[in-house]
Amino acid sequence: MSSLFNALNGLACRSVMKRAQRGLYGGKDIIFSDQSSFSTRKTRRTWKPNVQTKTYHSDVLDSNIRVSLTTYTIRCIDKAGSFDNYIIHTKDKDLASELGSDLKVAMKHELQKKALLILENEKQEEELKLKLSDLESTTKQI
């Protein structure tokens, strides 16, 4: 039982290839398998992910981001609606890259800054409305 647990735990903690750390691969990795000929000789075969380089515009960061990603990730971005939505709403486990988690942290930080600015602007508007109402009431008294 413990060997089964160790095997499953090893699968969960599997490292991601370095190339995938610098891009958005969506958990895709190199697949290894044996190819058998008619004489049953086995040769090692590899299947690499289909990687494309694209430039996406991030509305949150207000910049263009050039990133290497798999076609699977491109479809996921289309399904999410935008690059920002994909990065923000995808779990870190599914992003499985340093670039993805760094972008997620940066985007959440920018969104928090923008939310604070909006709150400050709303407070300033309320203060201005109070001052205007005070001025109007004083002018009516005169």
C-alpha positions in Angstrom: 0.0 0.0 0.0 2.8 2.4 0.9 4.5 1.8 -2.5 1.3 2.7 -4.3 1.0 5.9 -2.2 4.7 6.8 -3.0 4.0 6.2 -6.7 0.9 8.3 -6.8 2.6 11.0 -4.7 5.5 11.0 -7.2 3.1 11.6 -10.1 1.5 14.6 -8.3 4.9 16.2 -7.6 6.2 15.6 -11.1 8.6 18.3 -12.3 7.8 20.3 -15.4 10.4 20.6 -18.2 12.4 23.9 -18.1 11.1 24.9 -21.5 7.5 24.8 -20.1 8.6 27.0 -17.2 9.4 29.9 -19.6 6.0 29.6 -21.5 2.4 28.6 -21.1 2.2 24.9 -21.9 -1.0 24.1 -19.9 0.4 21.0 -18.3 1.5 19.4 -21.7 4.8 17.6 -21.6 7.0 15.4 -23.8 5.6 11.9 -24.1 7.9 8.9 -24.4 6.8 5.6 -25.8 8.2 2.5 -27.5 7.5 1.9 -31.2 7.4 -1.8 -32.2 8.3 -3.0 -35.6 7.1 -6.1 -37.4 10.0 -8.0 -36.0 9.0 -6.7 -32.5 12.2 -4.7 -32.0 11.4 -1.7 -29.9 12.7 1.8 -30.5 12.1 4.8 -28.3 9.8 7.4 -29.7 9.0 10.9 -28.4 6.1 13.3 -29.0 6.8 16.9 -28.3 4.1 19.5 -27.6 3.0 21.7 -30.5 4.5 25.0 -29.4 3.7 28.4 -31.0 5.0 31.9 -30.2 2.3 34.5 -30.0 1.9 38.0 -28.8 -1.1 38.9 -26.6 -2.2 42.2 -25.3 -2.9 42.4 -21.6 -5.5 45.0 -20.7 -4.7 44.7 -17.0 -0.9 45.2 -17.4 -1.5 47.5 -20.4 1.3 45.9 -22.4 1.9 43.3 -25.1 3.3 40.0 -23.9 5.2 37.7 -26.2 4.9 34.1 -25.0 5.5 30.6 -26.2 2.5 28.4 -25.7 0.9 25.2 -26.9 -2.0 25.0 -29.2 -4.0 23.5 -26.3 -3.3 26.7 -24.3 -4.3 28.9 -27.3 -7.7 27.1 -27.4 -8.0 27.6 -23.6 -7.3 31.3 -24.0 -10.0 31.6 -26.7 -12.4 29.7 -24.5 -11.7 32.0 -21.5 -12.3 35.1 -23.7 -9.0 36.8 -23.2 -5.4 36.3 -22.2 -6.1 38.2 -18.9 -9.1 36.0 -18.1 -7.1 32.8 -18.8 -4.2 33.8 -16.5 -6.4 35.1 -13.6 -9.0 32.4 -13.5 -6.7 29.3 -14.2 -5.4 27.5 -11.2 -1.7 27.6 -10.5 -1.6 23.8 -10.8 -3.0 24.0 -14.3 -0.7 26.9 -15.4 2.3 24.8 -14.2 4.9 27.4 -15.1 6.9 30.2 -13.4 5.9 32.6 -16.1 2.2 31.9 -15.6 2.4 32.3 -11.9 4.5 35.5 -12.2 2.0 37.0 -14.6 -0.9 36.0 -12.3 0.7 37.8 -9.3 1.4 40.9 -11.4 -2.1 41.0 -12.8 -3.7 40.6 -9.4 -1.5 43.3 -8.0 -2.5 45.7 -10.8 -6.2 44.9 -10.3 -5.9 45.7 -6.6 -4.2 49.0 -7.3 -6.9 49.9 -9.8 -9.6 48.9 -7.3 -8.0 51.2 -4.6 -7.8 54.0 -7.1 -11.5 53.6 -7.9 -12.4 53.6 -4.2 -10.3 56.7 -3.6 -12.0 58.5 -6.6 -15.4 57.5 -5.2 -14.5 59.0 -1.8 -13.3 62.2 -3.4 -16.5 62.5 -5.4 -18.5 62.0 -2.2 -16.5 64.7 -0.5 -16.9 67.1 -3.4 -20.7 66.5 -3.4 -20.8 67.2 0.4 -18.8 70.4 -0.2 -21.1 71.5 -3.0 -24.2 70.8 -1.0 -22.7 72.8 1.9 -21.9 75.7 -0.5 -25.4 75.6 -1.9 -27.0 75.6 1.6 -24.8 78.6 2.6 -25.7 80.5 -0.6 -29.4 79.9 0.0 -29.1 81.2 3.6 -27.6 84.4 2.3 
